[in-house]
Every structure is written in structure tokens, then in C-alpha cells.
Amino acid sequence: MLRKFCILITLVVGVCSFSFAQERSLYVSSGRSAEDDDVIAVAKKVMDYKQGGVHALFADAFLKAVPEDKLLATLKKFNDDYGAFLSVREKSPGKLEYRYEKALMPGTVHLNAQGKIDGMWFGTPKVLHDTYDSVLVDLKGLGGTVAVTIRKNGTETLLAYNNTAPLGVGSAFKIAILKTLADKIHRGEASWNDVIPLKKNIMSLPSGTLQTWPPGTPMTLASLANLMISQSDNTATDHLLFYCGRENVEKNVPVRDCPYFSTLELFKLKFGRSDAGSSFRSRYFATRSTEEKRKILADIDSAAADSIEPSGAEPRYVSSLEWFYTTDELCDLIDRMRSESAMQINPAIVDKDDWKAVAYKGGSEPGVINMTYALESKHSNNVYTISVTANNEKKDYELTDFASVVGRFVELVRKADVPN
């Protein structure tokens, strides 16, 4: 869901991203050039940071955006986690590969006209000699309650842990709205090109940007779907929820999640200021009746959006106000939806070059994090689904640590699928 004020943010993080410039290097062809050699030489000096002189390698504007102490702390964490830095090479045009004792890490470097770094990106490392058991240990080590399901071709379970436990999943709930919309379109009841206007009364809060657009702006269903999934736009989400009809969406969700919140409704329930917010929550918690809860949501709709106050990074109502799914259920859902174009826009931490197709949706808010994938092999007809969730009532998760664990699961699946 959201970090600070953005409860429903999508996960797009790698291990670390310092991107003052575009996330690309100066490579423009597969042939070697002096610029290529300069990039590799500078990248090596950065990773050999203990030799000193790192400050002089970066443009001033970069260091304003990413202070040197933060950069050095990140490089030190790489050493702590993956051992000594050994070498760097050009893996493919525009992409570097850093070799550590225990891992291979993708990355890019961009140099300005003066040969100084003004853009740098590190991807998810591929841990050498990894196993499902060792990654699961590290997932559990993140704390709280964790769950994972990894399947091959929908039926063969490669790994399952707490896979039937319903946990909060943040924005991953939006896949069900996309399914309802896609089903409606495939039945011929609507078209991706159909246009609906943005409505003032269902403008939500970030993540996303549509809440800043003028009411009345015409939007195609395809545009709203793409923004809902790839950017986790909450305003797009709420418009599609009410366009499809809440009770129609609920035909595709677990009974435990009925009534299915809009993002703005959940903001008001979780973060409603003063007596009004407390009153709504008390009433909601006091009833188990779905119909009574619907009446409460109707009352919540009349509350002003500016009555919401941020909660910082403290988890809030993680086990009581959320969209709850098991990792098994999310694997089922994304497997059915993986061919929809909206699902294939944002691959988050996965390299699209490694797969024939990548479908992804995730979600994060303080104390809640999920990443769910459907990955189609380039080497076979196999399709892999991976869903990983973590919930913690007491403290937030570090996004990069969670993403690293998920990336290792993905890499184990990929390596096992590649023919010898």
C-alpha cells in the first residue's frame, strides 16, 4: 500500500537505484569503444571504494541527490552481504555485471560530458550457490509473518510456506479489479477504447498522479487499467472499481474481503482524523455483517478526503484493515491474468530479457509488502508463478531487503529452467 502518505504504492525497486540521470549507460552498440572502457574503469573505482577518492568520480549534482555517506553505506552493505568485490564487466550493451564473492549484480553507469558519474543503478543480485531453503531462511529473517508460493505450470508446487494464510497484500488487490474489467470486455459488454470521465468525488490519494488531473478528463478503460497496474494509480483503481461495480468485482475475490474497499475508503478508515475516523473504525470493527459494512462504507464516502492524516512509517491496522489474500490465491489470480497487456508493463525487479513474458503486481505500505509474478520461459513452454508476502504489526520492512529475497527466488526458478 503506501509509504508515508502513499498507502498503495507499487513495488518497482531494485537493490538500489541512484538515478540523477536516465537509468542507462553510454553504450549505444555492441562494439567496444573508448567510452565503454571509461565506464568500466570508473565503475571499478567506485566498487573499490575502500581505496578512497570516490567523491571525485561523481558529478556535484549527483552527490546533492545522493550524499556520499549514503553511497558508501550502500557499497559497504554490498560487501557485508555478498563478500569482496572482484570485478566488473560489460554483460550486454548498456548493462554491467559486478562480480562479488557470493553474487553477481547487474547495474548501469552514466557519465556526463566531463566523465563524471551523473547516473548509477544497481539491480537485484543473483546469489551464487543459492537454494530455496537458504532464501526461505532469509525471508523468515525479515520478521513478522511471511508466506510464499512458487508454482510451475499452475499445478506443480516448487515451494510453499504459509501459503494458505490470508495476509495483507496492499496494491496486489488491484489484479481482481483488472480481471473483472477484462471479463466484461471479453464478453463484449465494453471495449478497451470506451471512455469515462474522471469524477471529483472518487479522486483518491497517491500513489499515482491522476488525483492531480482535472475532473472531467476523458480516460479510456485501457489507460485506466494500465495506470492502475503499472503505476498503482489509486484514482484509476477507484474509477474502475465503481465502473465495474463493487459487487461484480467481489465475484472474483475471497469472501473475507467483502465488501471490497476502494483505496479512498481504506485511507479514510485507516487514517481518518479525530472522532470521525475513530467512529468509522469502531463501527466497522463491531460488525461482521457484510451488508452493515456496506452501509458504513456509504457513510465513509461522505467524509471529506482532507480529513485523512498520514501515519509516517508505523504499521497501522495490518491485520484488520487490508485486502487479504493467500499467496496461493495470488498465484491463481496472476496466472489467469498474465496475458493482459496491463500486467506486462512494469516488471519491477525482474529483467525482461531473461523471460519470454513477465506479468507483475505488488503492493506495499508500512508493515505490509507483497510481490507477485507470472514468468513465461524463453527456453520451454513453462510458466512460473511466484507470490511472496510479509506482514509485521510492529515495524516496517526495508523494501530493498524484501526485493532482494524475491529476486533470489526468481533467479532460482530461471536457472532451473535454463537447459544445460
Secondary structure, DSSP 8 states (H G I E B T S, - for coil): --BTTBSSB-----SEEE-SS-S--S--SSS--HHHHHHHHHHHHHHTGGGS--GGGB-HHHHHHS-HHHHHHHHHHHHHHH-SEEEEEEEETTEEEEEESSEEEEEEEEE-TTS-EEEEEE---EETT--HHHHHHHHHTT-SEEEEEEEETTTEEEEEESTTS-EE-GGGGHHHHHHHHHHHHHTTS--TT-EEE--GGG---SSSSGGGS-TT-EEEHHHHHHHHHHS--HHHHHHHHHHH-HHHHGGGS-GGG-S---HHHHHHHHHB-HHHHHHHHHHHHH---HHHHHHHHHHHHTS-GGGB---TTS--STTTSS-EE-HHHHHHHHHHHTTSGGGGS--TTS-GGGSSEEEEEEEEETTEEEEEEEEE-SSSS-EEEEEEEEE-SSS---HHHHHHHHHHHHHHHHHHHS--
